[in-house]
C-alpha cells in the first residue's frame, strides 16, 4: 500500500488517530499518537521523538530520532467498550526507528531482527514462526491495584463455569481476528487463572509485530473486565509459569526445508543443523529469551518448563521438541522463551543460532525420548545434556561468551541490554526478600 492509498483508506474508515508504534530494547511497546491533521507528515516518516527518553536508545545530546512507518503493518484497532461513543477510530502502524538522516538506528530491535531475516534470505531461507504466548488473569483491588489472586481455579482445557476466563479469552480472540490476526486456538492453561492463545505461523518479522500488539490487546481487554493481565513468567510459586513456545521452520522457494521423509525422524540435514545451532547457543540465547530475574523461577524442574539443553521428538522435558506432524508442518518447538521477552530480539537470536548451525554444519546429539528430569547426572553426561543458566547473572555471563548471539544483537543493543540487566540483577541481589526473613529471622 502506498502512502497516498493509505491516506484515502484512513479517510474512508473514519480514522481520527494514528498510533506510530515501536519497541524499546527491553521489549516495552511505545507509541506516538498523531491526529488526522498530521497523517501526511506521519506517513512521510517526518515524526520525531526524543530517543534519550527511551530505555537503551541514545544519549541526550543525540536525542532526535525519526519514526519510519512500515505501511504493510497498517491495521485499525477495534473499539473497546470504554471508547464507545467516541468520535473516530484509531489505527496503528509499526515503525522502524531511524536517525535524522534516515539511517537505520542500530538500537532498534526491529532492525536487529530484520538483519537476521536478510541473512536468512541470502542463504535462500525464510523463517516462519508460530507462537504460543501464555498469561495470567488476576483480580484487582477496589482501588484498581493488581493482585496475584487468580480469576478462577480452573485447569488445563477446562470449560465454563469453572473456566471464568472463557468469555474474556473469546473477546481477545475476536479483537485479534478483527484486526486480521490469524489465530489457531485459545484455551485455559494448567495453572489457575492461566490462559494461552496460539498464533498461526507467519514470517518472523510479522510474528514479532503480532506479539507486540497482542500483549497490548490482552491487557486492554482484561482492563475492561476490571482484571489485570500479566505476562510475568512466574507470578506464583508452586504452580506452572507462563512460557511462549516458538515453533520455528525454514522454507526455501515455498517448500519446508526441514522436511525429509527419508531422513531420521523425517527431518532434513538442514533441520538437524538448525537444531544443533539452537542447542549450541542455548546458553547465550537465554538472557534474551528469558530476560527477567523472575524468568528463572519458571525454568525449574517439575512444571514442564525446560532446564536441559537437549531435543526430542516425543517429550516436553527437552528444550526443543519436534511435533508429530511432518511435510509442510515440520518444525522445531523451542520451549524456553517466556512472554516477557522482546519478541524482535528473541526471534533474532534464535534465527542467528539456527543459521550458524547450518553454516557450521553442526550435528546435534541424538534425540532423547525419555523424561530428562528423571535421568541421573551420569546419564545426562553420557547423552551430552547440558543445563540452561539457573539465574539471570549466569545467563548474562553465557551471553558475554557467545560471539554469534552477541554479534546478532550488535554492539549498541548488546551494551545497553547487558547494562540494564546487570543493574536489575544487582538491585534484586541487594533487596531483602520475605523468604529470607521467614526462613532466618527467628533462627539466627
DAFEN-V669721 format. One record per run of one state. SS is the DSSP state (A for helix, B for strand, O for the rest). FROM is the first residue (numbers start at 1). LEN is the number of residues. If there is no record, write none. Layout:
SS,FROM,LEN ; SS,FROM,LEN
This chain:
O,1,2 ; A,3,10 ; O,13,2 ; B,15,9 ; O,24,5 ; B,29,7 ; A,36,8 ; O,44,3 ; B,47,4 ; A,51,3 ; O,54,6 ; A,60,3 ; O,63,1 ; B,64,6 ; O,70,1 ; A,71,3 ; O,74,1 ; B,75,2 ; O,77,4 ; A,81,3 ; O,84,5 ; B,89,10 ; O,99,5 ; B,104,1 ; O,105,4 ; A,109,14 ; O,123,3 ; B,126,15 ; O,141,5 ; B,146,5 ; O,151,15 ; A,166,13 ; O,179,4 ; B,183,6 ; O,189,5 ; B,194,6 ; O,200,2 ; B,202,2 ; A,204,21 ; O,225,2 ; B,227,4 ; O,231,13 ; B,244,9 ; O,253,2 ; B,255,2 ; O,257,2 ; B,259,1 ; O,260,4 ; A,264,3 ; B,267,1 ; O,268,1 ; A,269,12 ; O,281,1 ; A,282,8 ; O,290,5 ; A,295,4 ; O,299,9 ; B,308,5 ; O,313,5 ; B,318,4 ; O,322,5 ; A,327,3 ; O,330,2 ; B,332,3 ; O,335,8 ; A,343,17 ; O,360,12 ; A,372,3 ; O,375,2 ; A,377,6 ; O,383,3 ; B,386,2 ; O,388,4 ; A,392,10 ; O,402,1 ; A,403,7 ; O,410,1 ; A,411,20 ; O,431,3 ; A,434,7 ; O,441,4
